[in-house]
């Protein structure tokens, strides 16, 4: 399991922008499926996840 996590972290470090875009799309899908009832919480969750992936944060702010 550790090998998988190491590979996942390395991938996220190398492809930060793509990972951030994927998180954004996932957040949009979840928001849509919940009828936009939890938009603020979903947005904050996506922002926090994006801050913790990759070597650099590509999310403004």
C-alpha positions as CSV (number, residue, x, y, z in Angstrom):
1,X,0.0,0.0,0.0
2,X,2.8,2.4,0.8
3,X,4.2,1.9,-2.8
4,X,0.8,2.9,-4.2
5,X,0.7,6.0,-2.0
6,X,4.2,7.0,-3.0
7,X,3.4,6.7,-6.7
8,X,0.1,8.7,-6.2
9,X,2.0,11.5,-4.4
10,X,4.7,11.5,-7.1
11,X,2.0,11.7,-9.8
12,X,0.2,14.5,-8.0
13,X,3.5,16.4,-7.6
14,X,4.3,16.1,-11.3
15,X,0.8,16.9,-12.6
16,X,-0.5,19.5,-10.1
17,X,-2.5,21.4,-12.6
18,X,-4.3,18.4,-14.0
19,X,-5.0,17.1,-10.4
20,X,-6.5,20.5,-9.4
21,X,-8.7,20.5,-12.6
22,X,-9.9,17.0,-11.8
23,X,-10.8,18.0,-8.2
24,X,-12.6,21.1,-9.5
25,X,-14.7,18.9,-12.0
26,X,-15.4,16.4,-9.2
27,X,-16.6,19.2,-7.0
28,X,-18.8,20.6,-9.7
29,X,-20.4,17.1,-10.3
30,X,-21.0,16.6,-6.6
31,X,-22.5,20.1,-6.3
32,X,-24.8,19.5,-9.2
33,X,-26.0,16.1,-7.9
34,X,-26.8,17.6,-4.5
35,X,-28.9,20.3,-6.1
36,X,-26.3,23.0,-5.1
37,X,-27.4,22.7,-1.5
38,X,-23.9,22.4,-0.2
39,X,-22.0,24.6,-2.6
40,X,-20.1,26.5,0.0
41,X,-18.9,23.3,1.8
42,X,-18.0,21.6,-1.4
43,X,-16.1,24.6,-2.6
44,X,-14.1,24.8,0.6
45,X,-13.4,21.1,0.5
46,X,-12.2,21.3,-3.1
47,X,-10.0,24.3,-2.3
48,X,-8.4,22.5,0.7
49,X,-7.8,19.4,-1.4
50,X,-6.2,21.4,-4.1
51,X,-3.8,23.1,-1.6
52,X,-2.7,19.6,-0.5
53,X,-1.9,18.2,-3.9
54,X,1.2,18.7,-5.9
55,X,4.4,20.6,-5.3
56,X,2.8,24.0,-6.0
57,X,-0.7,25.2,-5.7
58,X,-2.1,26.3,-9.0
59,X,-5.3,27.6,-7.4
60,X,-5.5,31.4,-7.1
61,X,-5.9,32.9,-3.7
